[in-house]
Amino acid sequence: MDKKQLLRPIGSAAGAVLPFWLLDLTLRVATDCAAWYPLYAAAPNLFSLGFGALFLALCLLPRRRAAGRVLHGLIYTLWAIYALVQYCIWRIFDRFLFLSDFMLAGEGLGFAGYIRQLVDVRFTVFAVLLLLWGALGVWRLPENLPRRRVCPALVVFFVLTQFVAPRLYAPVPETPDWDSWQSSGYEYERFSSSSYDLALTGPYQFIARDAFLTVRPDTDTAEQRALVDAFFAERPAHEDNDMTGLLAGKNLILVQLESVDDFVLNEENTPTLARLQREGINFAEFYTPQYSNGYTFNTEFAAQTGIYPYASGNVAYSLSRSAFPYAVGNLLTDAGYTTGSFHKSEAKFYNRGAMHQAFGYAQYHSALNYADDELQAGDDRFLINCDALYDQMVASEPFADFLITYSGHLGYDEIDALTTYALDAFPEYKDDSRPYEINGLFAKARLTDEMFSLLLERLDEDGLLDSTVLCVYDDHYAYGLTDRTVLETYSDAAGGLLLERTPCFIWYKGCTPQTVTKTLQTVDLPVPDTMGRDAFDPSYEGYAIFPDGGWLTDQAYAENGKIIWNDGMTEEEVAQMHAFARRFQQVNDAILDTDYYAQAGA
């Protein structure tokens, strides 16, 4: 074989590897990964070329070129679909899915129609480019290569990239500190920020690294438990206050709202909720940090247990057998309450059937099991209008019910049946001066508001209103609005993580109205034996810790290690808060990793 004959198949081989690298590069460009790690950096590009070589080696195994082309097309198509899914997730959540998040696919499929709202010029260009790269790879698949020599060489190249690429990241600090996130090597080891991690590795190594860390055994249990013990030992002891024990023995209805954002809850859209907020104890600076991609269950888990889920995945399936003795349901069950949880979706979604039992609720009730159709079940008013459901809520006193509303769920366009249903029910929201999605969001929120009106009426008729407390909070900001500029225009929040400020209030008959301006977060809802603190404890100054290490206090806001605004914190106090935010997350995850409360015999 002369030089020209040798170079031609090598060039063809490179042409078959190139599409896998181009897929990676296209995904990273389209999702703004350069904001996290340079596109030209060697590590992610080496990883993708290495995996491309491995895939090509597989495609060269069949003796017939046609079979190899089919295999190449199949492998590439699977990765192209994966890239499209991740692109859509990024458009909605500004982050990517870890492998464990795909376990929530059943929940996501129910809202697949929402993805159609993302089909625009950007989506089309992205999809067409992926298609072109795939066609290029199939066309350039070489033939007449000496497989016995080329395939091992391709595999060796793949192995070398796995060895070399991780060593191209910045060194891991010997003593991790608050600013360790700036080290690419530290984040590669930690692998907790999906946006940063895909930028570091590209899609192929992103999955490989995620899978490795998922199955790798954890041998540092004792050290992790010691970390938790020290954290709780150093935290100031809880101080009793005027609210301590004030509502003991009363019935509790804990309501998690769906997408009733701060700009949605007002006198026009939700008059009943606005009245309850005004007459009750309003937590004006309450934040719902989103640690996992299952946004609703993220807040659900945190509000029930006082612990945030893993930032690198969901806990709905991995921790259903863990002990949560300080979860709201468990505490009230131990106190003699009758407990139950109520929502539209089936028990299998987010594994609620098992998880709510772990939280201490005797039974999870799905409205779908009682409604005539899905549309009826999606109307929050049905939870109260259905006698069979309502009767189980108030079966015997004292009772503790956990209601998760549904009507406000995305999407909000003409395609969504529940949006059309809500706008027909409340035609006053058909306002041509506003985006259609805003009209749909407001009309859906009105369904939820009327659920509260019906609940108050029935409790009053049954003589239960005087002895019942409502605790109401939102699951997340209205991320379902596809146009983020619309969201930021209507929201009072300043953008970024501050969009995660959401409504939270407590109401009971005879309550003295008050507004709490202390910065609070989701885990502060349960008792202070967890990561949360008592909002009324004078020793608690208040803060919110976000999954990227950012934090917010009454005095300052930090994002990605940088101070966005500061109204009085000294440099030393800022450094201490940076360090505390990192420690907070380490302790939080250590509780989950070790099933801390079960081991502690709590």
C-alpha positions as CSV (number, residue, x, y, z in Angstrom):
1,M,0.0,0.0,0.0
2,D,1.6,3.3,-1.1
3,K,1.4,6.6,0.9
4,K,-1.7,7.8,-1.0
5,Q,-3.5,4.6,-0.4
6,L,-2.7,4.8,3.3
7,L,-3.7,8.4,3.8
8,R,-7.1,8.0,2.0
9,P,-8.6,5.6,4.5
10,I,-7.1,7.5,7.4
11,G,-8.8,10.7,6.1
12,S,-12.0,8.7,5.8
13,A,-11.6,7.5,9.4
14,A,-11.1,11.0,10.6
15,G,-14.2,12.1,8.6
16,A,-16.3,9.4,10.4
17,V,-15.0,10.5,13.9
18,L,-15.5,14.2,13.2
19,P,-19.3,14.2,13.4
20,F,-19.2,13.1,17.0
21,W,-16.9,15.9,17.9
22,L,-19.1,18.4,15.9
23,L,-22.2,17.2,17.7
24,D,-20.4,17.9,21.0
25,L,-19.2,21.3,19.8
26,T,-22.6,22.3,18.5
27,L,-24.3,21.4,21.7
28,R,-21.8,23.3,23.8
29,V,-22.0,26.4,21.5
30,A,-25.8,26.3,21.5
31,T,-26.1,26.1,25.2
32,D,-23.6,28.8,26.1
33,C,-21.1,26.4,27.7
34,A,-18.3,28.9,26.9
35,A,-19.6,30.9,29.9
36,W,-18.4,28.1,32.1
37,Y,-15.3,26.7,30.3
38,P,-13.6,27.7,27.1
39,L,-14.8,25.9,24.0
40,Y,-11.3,25.6,22.7
41,A,-10.0,24.0,25.9
42,A,-8.3,20.7,25.2
43,A,-10.0,18.4,27.7
44,P,-13.6,18.3,26.4
45,N,-12.4,18.2,22.8
46,L,-10.1,15.3,23.6
47,F,-12.8,13.4,25.4
48,S,-15.2,13.8,22.4
49,L,-12.5,12.8,19.8
50,G,-11.7,9.8,22.0
51,F,-15.3,8.7,22.2
52,G,-15.7,9.3,18.4
53,A,-12.7,6.9,17.9
54,L,-14.3,4.3,20.1
55,F,-17.6,4.6,18.2
56,L,-15.8,4.3,14.9
57,A,-14.0,1.1,16.1
58,L,-17.4,-0.4,16.8
59,C,-18.7,0.5,13.3
60,L,-15.7,-1.1,11.7
61,L,-16.3,-4.5,13.2
62,P,-18.9,-5.6,10.7
63,R,-17.3,-7.0,7.5
64,R,-19.8,-5.3,5.2
65,R,-19.5,-1.5,4.9
66,A,-23.3,-1.2,4.6
67,A,-23.7,-2.8,8.1
68,G,-21.1,-0.5,9.5
69,R,-22.9,2.5,8.1
70,V,-26.2,1.4,9.7
71,L,-24.4,1.0,13.0
72,H,-22.7,4.3,12.7
73,G,-26.1,6.0,11.9
74,L,-27.7,4.2,14.9
75,I,-25.0,5.3,17.4
76,Y,-25.0,8.8,16.1
77,T,-28.8,9.1,16.1
78,L,-29.0,8.0,19.7
79,W,-26.5,10.7,20.7
80,A,-28.3,13.3,18.5
81,I,-31.6,12.6,20.3
82,Y,-29.7,12.9,23.6
83,A,-28.3,16.3,22.5
84,L,-31.7,17.5,21.4
85,V,-33.2,16.5,24.8
86,Q,-30.4,18.3,26.7
87,Y,-30.8,21.3,24.5
88,C,-34.5,21.5,25.3
89,I,-33.8,21.0,29.0
90,W,-31.3,23.8,28.9
91,R,-33.7,26.1,27.2
92,I,-36.3,25.5,30.0
93,F,-34.1,25.1,33.1
94,D,-30.7,26.7,32.1
95,R,-29.1,23.4,33.1
96,F,-28.8,19.8,32.0
97,L,-30.0,16.4,33.1
98,F,-27.9,13.9,35.0
99,L,-28.5,10.2,34.5
100,S,-30.6,10.0,37.6
101,D,-32.8,12.7,36.3
102,F,-33.9,10.5,33.4
103,M,-35.7,8.3,36.0
104,L,-38.2,11.2,36.0
105,A,-38.9,10.7,32.3
106,G,-42.5,9.5,33.0
107,E,-43.3,12.8,34.6
108,G,-41.8,14.7,31.8
109,L,-43.6,12.8,29.0
110,G,-46.9,14.1,30.3
111,F,-45.8,17.6,29.2
112,A,-44.1,16.8,26.0
113,G,-46.4,19.1,24.2
114,Y,-44.7,22.0,25.9
115,I,-41.5,21.3,24.0
116,R,-43.3,22.4,20.8
117,Q,-43.1,25.9,22.2
118,L,-39.3,25.7,21.9
119,V,-39.3,24.9,18.2
120,D,-38.0,28.2,16.7
121,V,-35.2,29.3,14.5
122,R,-32.6,28.4,17.1
123,F,-34.0,24.9,17.6
124,T,-34.3,24.4,13.8
125,V,-30.7,25.4,13.1
126,F,-29.5,23.2,16.0
127,A,-31.4,20.2,14.7
128,V,-30.4,20.7,11.1
129,L,-26.7,20.9,12.0
130,L,-26.9,17.6,14.0
131,L,-28.6,16.0,10.9
132,L,-25.8,17.3,8.6
133,W,-23.0,16.0,10.9
134,G,-24.7,12.6,11.0
135,A,-25.0,12.3,7.3
136,L,-21.4,13.3,6.9
137,G,-20.3,10.5,9.2
138,V,-22.2,7.8,7.4
139,W,-20.9,9.0,4.1
140,R,-17.3,9.2,5.2
141,L,-17.3,5.8,6.9
142,P,-14.1,4.2,5.4
143,E,-13.8,0.8,3.8
144,N,-10.9,-1.6,3.1
145,L,-9.2,-0.7,6.3
146,P,-7.0,-3.3,8.0
147,R,-9.5,-3.8,10.9
148,R,-7.1,-5.8,13.1
149,R,-4.7,-2.9,13.3
150,V,-7.0,0.1,13.0
151,C,-9.6,-1.0,15.6
152,P,-7.1,-1.6,18.4
153,A,-5.4,1.7,17.5
154,L,-8.7,3.6,17.8
155,V,-9.4,1.9,21.2
156,V,-5.9,2.8,22.4
157,F,-6.5,6.4,21.4
158,F,-9.7,6.4,23.4
159,V,-8.0,5.0,26.5
160,L,-5.2,7.6,26.2
161,T,-7.8,10.5,26.1
162,Q,-9.3,9.1,29.2
163,F,-5.9,9.2,30.9
164,V,-4.7,12.6,29.5
165,A,-7.8,14.8,29.4
166,P,-8.5,14.8,33.2
167,R,-4.9,15.9,33.8
168,L,-5.4,19.0,31.7
169,Y,-7.8,20.6,34.2
170,A,-6.6,23.1,36.8
171,P,-5.1,21.4,39.9
172,V,-7.5,20.4,42.8
173,P,-6.7,22.6,45.8
174,E,-5.0,20.8,48.6
175,T,-7.4,22.4,51.1
176,P,-10.8,23.0,49.5
177,D,-12.2,26.4,50.3
178,W,-15.2,28.5,49.2
179,D,-13.6,29.5,45.9
180,S,-12.6,25.9,45.0
181,W,-15.4,25.9,42.4
182,Q,-13.1,28.0,40.2
183,S,-10.7,25.0,39.8
184,S,-11.9,22.9,36.9
185,G,-10.2,19.9,38.5
186,Y,-12.1,20.4,41.7
187,E,-15.4,20.5,39.8
188,Y,-14.5,17.5,37.7
189,E,-13.9,15.6,41.0
190,R,-17.1,16.9,42.6
191,F,-19.3,16.9,39.5
192,S,-22.3,18.6,41.0
193,S,-23.1,21.5,38.5
194,S,-24.6,20.0,35.3
195,S,-23.9,23.2,33.3
196,Y,-20.3,23.5,34.4
197,D,-19.8,19.7,34.1
198,L,-21.0,19.4,30.5
199,A,-18.9,22.4,29.5
200,L,-15.9,20.6,31.1
201,T,-16.3,17.3,29.5
202,G,-18.7,17.3,26.5
203,P,-21.7,15.0,26.4
204,Y,-20.0,11.6,26.1
205,Q,-17.7,12.0,29.1
206,F,-20.5,13.8,31.0
207,I,-22.5,10.5,30.9
208,A,-19.5,8.3,31.6
209,R,-18.3,10.4,34.6
210,D,-21.8,10.6,36.0
211,A,-22.3,6.9,35.7
212,F,-18.9,6.2,37.3
213,L,-19.7,8.4,40.3
214,T,-23.2,6.9,40.6
215,V,-21.9,3.3,41.0
216,R,-18.7,4.1,42.9
217,P,-18.9,3.0,46.5
218,D,-18.6,5.6,49.2
219,T,-16.1,4.6,51.8
220,D,-16.1,7.9,53.8
221,T,-19.3,7.4,55.8
222,A,-17.7,7.9,59.2
223,E,-16.0,11.1,58.0
224,Q,-19.3,12.4,56.5
225,R,-21.2,11.7,59.7
226,A,-18.5,13.5,61.7
227,L,-19.0,16.5,59.4
228,V,-22.7,16.5,60.1
229,D,-22.2,16.1,63.8
230,A,-19.8,19.0,64.0
231,F,-22.1,21.3,61.9
232,F,-25.1,20.7,64.3
233,A,-22.9,21.0,67.4
234,E,-21.6,24.4,66.3
235,R,-24.9,25.8,65.3
236,P,-26.6,28.1,67.9
237,A,-29.2,26.3,70.0
238,H,-32.8,27.1,69.1
239,E,-34.2,30.0,71.1
240,D,-37.9,29.8,72.0
241,N,-39.9,32.8,70.9
242,D,-43.5,34.2,70.8
243,M,-44.5,31.8,68.1
244,T,-43.1,28.6,69.8
245,G,-46.0,26.3,70.5
246,L,-48.6,28.9,69.7
247,L,-50.4,26.7,67.1
248,A,-49.8,23.3,68.8
249,G,-52.8,21.0,68.4
250,K,-54.4,22.8,65.6
251,N,-55.2,21.1,62.3
252,L,-52.7,21.8,59.6
253,I,-53.2,22.0,55.8
254,L,-49.8,22.5,54.1
255,V,-50.3,23.6,50.5
256,Q,-47.6,23.7,47.9
257,L,-48.6,25.9,45.0
258,E,-47.7,25.2,41.4
259,S,-46.1,28.2,39.6
260,V,-48.0,30.9,41.5
261,D,-45.0,33.2,41.4
262,D,-44.7,36.5,43.3
263,F,-46.1,38.5,40.4
264,V,-49.0,36.1,39.9
265,L,-50.3,36.3,43.5
266,N,-52.2,39.5,43.7
267,E,-55.7,41.0,44.2
268,E,-56.6,40.7,40.5
269,N,-55.4,37.1,39.7
270,T,-55.8,35.4,43.1
271,P,-58.0,37.5,45.4
272,T,-58.5,34.8,48.0
273,L,-54.8,34.0,48.3
274,A,-54.0,37.7,48.4
275,R,-56.4,38.2,51.3
276,L,-54.9,35.2,53.2
277,Q,-51.4,36.5,52.6
278,R,-52.4,40.0,53.8
279,E,-54.3,38.7,56.9
280,G,-51.6,36.2,57.8
281,I,-47.9,36.0,58.5
282,N,-46.3,36.8,55.2
283,F,-42.7,35.8,54.6
284,A,-41.7,38.5,52.0
285,E,-38.2,37.3,51.3
286,F,-38.7,33.5,50.9
287,Y,-36.7,31.6,48.3
288,T,-37.1,28.2,46.8
289,P,-33.6,27.2,45.5
290,Q,-33.8,24.5,42.8
291,Y,-31.2,21.9,43.5
292,S,-32.6,19.1,41.2
293,N,-34.1,19.1,37.8
294,G,-37.5,17.9,39.1
295,Y,-38.4,21.4,40.3
296,T,-41.7,20.6,41.9
297,F,-40.4,17.6,43.8
298,N,-37.2,19.5,44.6
299,T,-39.2,21.9,46.7
300,E,-41.6,19.2,47.9
301,F,-38.7,17.2,49.3
302,A,-37.0,20.2,50.9
303,A,-40.2,21.6,52.5
304,Q,-41.1,18.2,54.0
305,T,-37.7,17.1,55.3
306,G,-35.6,20.3,55.8
307,I,-32.9,18.9,53.5
308,Y,-32.2,19.8,49.9
309,P,-32.0,17.0,47.3
310,Y,-28.8,16.3,45.5
311,A,-27.8,19.0,43.1
312,S,-26.5,16.2,40.8
313,G,-29.7,14.2,40.6
314,N,-33.0,13.3,42.1
315,V,-33.8,11.5,45.4
316,A,-37.3,10.4,44.6
317,Y,-36.2,6.8,43.8
318,S,-32.9,6.5,45.6
319,L,-33.9,7.6,49.1
320,S,-37.5,6.3,49.5
321,R,-36.3,4.0,52.3
322,S,-34.2,6.5,54.1
323,A,-35.2,7.8,57.5
324,F,-36.7,11.3,57.8
325,P,-37.9,11.4,61.4
326,Y,-38.1,15.2,61.3
327,A,-40.2,15.4,58.2
328,V,-43.5,17.2,58.7
329,G,-45.7,14.1,58.3
330,N,-43.6,12.0,60.6
331,L,-43.6,14.6,63.4
332,L,-47.3,15.1,63.3
333,T,-48.1,11.4,63.0
334,D,-46.1,10.9,66.1
335,A,-48.1,13.7,67.8
336,G,-51.3,11.8,67.1
337,Y,-52.4,13.5,63.8
338,T,-54.3,11.8,61.0
339,T,-52.2,12.4,57.9
340,G,-52.7,12.3,54.1
341,S,-51.3,13.9,50.9
342,F,-53.3,14.9,47.9
343,H,-52.3,15.8,44.3
344,K,-53.4,15.3,40.7
345,S,-50.6,13.0,39.4
346,E,-50.4,9.3,39.8
347,A,-48.4,7.9,42.8
348,K,-45.6,6.6,40.5
349,F,-44.7,10.2,39.4
350,Y,-41.7,11.3,41.4
351,N,-42.3,8.0,43.3
352,R,-44.7,9.9,45.5
353,G,-46.5,6.8,46.7
354,A,-43.3,5.7,48.5
355,M,-41.8,9.1,49.2
356,H,-44.8,10.6,51.0
357,Q,-44.9,7.5,53.2
358,A,-41.3,8.2,54.0
359,F,-42.3,11.8,54.9
360,G,-44.9,10.3,57.3
361,Y,-48.2,10.6,55.4
362,A,-50.4,7.6,55.8
363,Q,-51.6,7.6,52.1
364,Y,-51.0,9.5,48.9
365,H,-54.3,10.3,47.1
366,S,-54.2,11.0,43.3
367,A,-57.1,13.0,41.9
368,L,-56.8,10.9,38.7
369,N,-58.3,8.0,40.7
370,Y,-61.5,9.9,41.4
371,A,-61.9,12.2,38.3
372,D,-63.7,11.4,35.1
373,D,-60.8,12.5,33.0
374,E,-57.4,14.2,33.2
375,L,-58.7,17.7,32.6
376,Q,-61.1,17.4,35.5
377,A,-58.3,16.1,37.7
378,G,-56.1,19.0,36.6
379,D,-58.5,21.6,37.9
380,D,-57.5,22.2,41.5
381,R,-61.1,22.9,42.5
382,F,-61.7,19.2,42.1
383,L,-59.6,18.4,45.2
384,I,-62.3,20.2,47.3
385,N,-65.4,19.6,45.2
386,C,-64.8,15.8,45.2
387,D,-66.5,14.6,48.4
388,A,-64.4,11.4,48.5
389,L,-61.2,13.4,48.6
390,Y,-62.3,16.2,50.9
391,D,-63.8,13.7,53.4
392,Q,-60.4,12.0,53.7
393,M,-58.7,15.3,54.3
394,V,-60.9,16.0,57.4
395,A,-61.7,12.5,58.5
396,S,-60.7,12.9,62.1
397,E,-59.1,15.6,64.2
398,P,-56.4,16.6,64.6
399,F,-55.5,16.2,60.9
400,A,-52.5,17.2,58.9
401,D,-52.9,17.3,55.1
402,F,-50.4,18.0,52.4
403,L,-51.9,19.4,49.2
404,I,-49.9,20.0,46.0
405,T,-51.8,22.1,43.5
406,Y,-51.5,21.4,39.8
407,S,-53.5,23.9,37.7
408,G,-50.7,26.4,37.3
409,H,-48.4,23.8,35.6
410,L,-46.8,24.6,32.3
411,G,-47.5,25.1,29.4
412,Y,-49.5,28.3,28.9
413,D,-50.0,28.4,25.1
414,E,-52.9,27.6,22.8
415,I,-51.9,24.0,22.5
416,D,-52.3,23.3,26.3
417,A,-55.8,22.0,27.0
418,L,-55.8,23.1,30.6
419,T,-54.9,26.6,29.5
420,T,-57.7,26.8,27.1
421,Y,-60.0,25.4,29.8
422,A,-58.9,28.1,32.3
423,L,-59.3,30.9,29.8
424,D,-62.8,29.7,28.9
425,A,-63.7,29.6,32.6
426,F,-62.3,33.1,33.2
427,P,-62.6,35.0,29.9
428,E,-61.6,38.3,31.6
429,Y,-58.0,37.1,31.3
430,K,-58.1,37.1,27.5
431,D,-56.2,40.4,27.3
432,D,-54.7,41.0,23.9
433,S,-52.4,43.7,25.3
434,R,-50.4,40.9,27.1
435,P,-48.5,37.8,25.9
436,Y,-50.8,34.8,25.5
437,E,-48.7,32.9,28.0
438,I,-49.2,35.5,30.7
439,N,-53.0,35.3,30.2
440,G,-52.8,31.5,30.4
441,L,-50.7,31.6,33.6
442,F,-53.0,34.1,35.3
443,A,-56.2,32.1,34.3
444,K,-54.7,28.9,35.6
445,A,-53.7,30.5,38.9
446,R,-57.3,31.6,39.3
447,L,-58.4,27.9,39.3
448,T,-56.0,27.4,42.2
449,D,-57.3,30.5,44.0
450,E,-60.9,29.3,43.7
451,M,-59.8,26.0,45.3
452,F,-58.8,28.0,48.4
453,S,-62.2,29.7,48.4
454,L,-64.0,26.4,48.3
455,L,-61.7,25.0,51.0
456,L,-62.4,27.9,53.3
457,E,-66.1,27.5,52.7
458,R,-66.2,23.8,53.5
459,L,-64.0,24.1,56.5
460,D,-66.3,26.9,57.8
461,E,-69.5,24.8,57.1
462,D,-68.0,21.9,59.0
463,G,-66.9,23.9,62.0
464,L,-63.2,23.3,61.3
465,L,-62.0,26.7,60.2
466,D,-61.4,28.0,63.7
467,S,-59.1,25.1,64.5
468,T,-57.2,24.9,61.2
469,V,-53.9,26.5,60.1
470,L,-53.0,27.0,56.5
471,C,-49.3,27.1,55.5
472,V,-48.9,28.0,51.9
473,Y,-45.8,28.2,49.7
474,D,-44.8,28.0,46.1
475,D,-42.8,25.3,44.4
476,H,-40.7,27.4,42.0
477,Y,-40.8,30.6,40.0
478,A,-42.8,30.5,36.7
479,Y,-40.0,29.0,34.6
480,G,-42.6,27.6,32.3
481,L,-42.8,30.9,30.5
482,T,-40.8,30.2,27.3
483,D,-39.8,33.9,26.8
484,R,-37.5,34.7,29.8
485,T,-37.7,38.4,29.0
486,V,-41.4,38.2,29.6
487,L,-40.8,36.5,32.9
488,E,-38.3,39.1,34.0
489,T,-40.5,42.0,32.8
490,Y,-43.4,40.8,35.0
491,S,-41.5,39.6,38.0
492,D,-40.3,42.0,40.7
493,A,-37.2,40.0,41.1
494,A,-33.9,41.2,39.7
495,G,-33.1,38.2,37.5
496,G,-30.8,35.3,37.9
497,L,-31.2,33.3,41.1
498,L,-33.3,36.1,42.6
499,L,-36.1,34.9,40.3
500,E,-36.4,32.1,42.9
501,R,-38.1,34.4,45.4
502,T,-41.6,33.0,45.8
503,P,-44.7,33.5,48.0
504,C,-44.9,31.9,51.4
505,F,-47.4,32.7,54.3
506,I,-49.2,31.2,57.2
507,W,-52.9,32.0,57.9
508,Y,-55.3,31.0,60.6
509,K,-58.5,32.7,61.9
510,G,-57.6,35.5,64.3
511,C,-54.1,35.8,63.2
512,T,-52.4,39.1,63.8
513,P,-51.1,40.2,60.4
514,Q,-47.4,40.6,60.1
515,T,-44.7,40.7,57.5
516,V,-41.4,38.9,58.1
517,T,-38.6,40.4,56.0
518,K,-35.8,38.0,57.0
519,T,-34.2,36.1,54.2
520,L,-35.6,32.5,54.3
521,Q,-35.4,29.4,52.2
522,T,-37.4,26.2,51.6
523,V,-35.7,24.1,54.3
524,D,-36.7,26.6,56.9
525,L,-40.3,25.3,56.8
526,P,-39.7,22.2,58.9
527,V,-38.3,22.0,62.4
528,P,-34.8,23.3,63.1
529,D,-33.3,19.8,63.7
530,T,-32.5,19.7,60.0
531,M,-30.7,22.0,57.6
532,G,-33.4,24.6,58.2
533,R,-33.9,27.1,61.0
534,D,-36.9,28.6,62.8
535,A,-37.9,31.8,60.9
536,F,-38.8,33.4,64.3
537,D,-35.7,32.4,66.2
538,P,-33.9,35.6,67.1
539,S,-30.5,33.9,66.8
540,Y,-31.1,33.1,63.1
541,E,-30.2,36.0,60.9
542,G,-31.6,34.3,57.7
543,Y,-30.0,33.3,54.4
544,A,-30.7,31.2,51.3
545,I,-28.1,28.9,49.8
546,F,-28.2,28.1,46.1
547,P,-26.9,25.0,44.4
548,D,-24.0,26.7,42.6
549,G,-22.6,27.9,45.9
550,G,-24.3,31.3,45.6
551,W,-26.0,32.7,48.6
552,L,-28.3,35.5,49.7
553,T,-28.6,37.4,53.0
554,D,-30.4,40.5,54.0
555,Q,-27.1,42.4,53.4
556,A,-25.5,40.8,50.3
557,Y,-26.0,38.5,47.3
558,A,-23.3,36.3,45.8
559,E,-23.5,34.3,42.6
560,N,-20.7,32.0,41.2
561,G,-18.3,33.3,43.9
562,K,-18.8,36.9,43.0
563,I,-20.6,39.6,45.0
564,I,-23.5,41.0,42.9
565,W,-24.5,43.5,45.6
566,N,-23.4,44.3,49.1
567,D,-25.1,46.6,51.6
568,G,-23.0,46.4,54.7
569,M,-21.1,43.1,54.9
570,T,-17.3,43.4,55.6
571,E,-14.8,41.4,53.5
572,E,-14.3,39.0,56.4
573,E,-18.0,38.4,56.7
574,V,-18.3,37.8,53.0
575,A,-15.5,35.3,53.1
576,Q,-17.1,33.5,56.0
577,M,-20.4,33.3,54.2
578,H,-18.7,31.9,51.1
579,A,-17.2,29.2,53.2
580,F,-20.5,28.6,55.1
581,A,-22.4,28.1,51.8
582,R,-20.0,25.4,50.7
583,R,-20.1,23.7,54.1
584,F,-23.8,23.9,54.1
585,Q,-24.0,21.9,50.9
586,Q,-21.4,19.4,52.0
587,V,-23.3,18.7,55.2
588,N,-26.6,18.6,53.4
589,D,-25.4,15.9,51.0
590,A,-23.6,14.0,53.8
591,I,-27.0,13.6,55.5
592,L,-28.4,12.0,52.4
593,D,-25.3,9.9,51.7
594,T,-25.2,8.3,55.1
595,D,-28.9,8.1,55.9
596,Y,-27.8,10.2,58.9
597,Y,-31.0,10.1,60.9
598,A,-31.4,6.4,60.7
599,Q,-27.8,5.9,61.8
600,A,-28.2,8.4,64.6
601,G,-31.2,6.5,65.9
602,A,-33.3,9.7,65.8
